[in-house]
């Protein structure tokens, strides 16, 4: 159970990171 929770947190962090980098690319390079 503990490992599952850690994996879920990692997955959420990756999603947030992708969301932020996606917005950064859009603001810097415009829509692709």
C-alpha positions in Angstrom: 0.0 0.0 0.0 2.8 2.4 0.9 4.5 1.8 -2.5 1.2 2.4 -4.3 0.8 5.7 -2.5 4.3 6.8 -3.5 3.7 5.8 -7.1 0.4 7.8 -7.1 2.2 10.9 -5.8 4.9 10.5 -8.4 2.2 10.2 -11.1 0.5 13.3 -9.9 3.8 15.2 -9.8 4.6 14.1 -13.3 1.2 15.3 -14.5 1.6 18.7 -12.8 5.1 19.0 -14.2 3.9 18.2 -17.7 1.1 20.7 -17.4 3.5 23.5 -16.3 6.0 22.8 -19.0 3.2 22.6 -21.5 2.0 26.1 -20.5 5.6 27.3 -20.5 6.2 26.1 -24.1 2.9 27.7 -25.2 3.8 31.0 -23.7 7.3 31.0 -25.1 6.8 29.4 -28.5 3.2 29.8 -29.2 0.8 27.1 -30.2 2.4 24.2 -32.1 
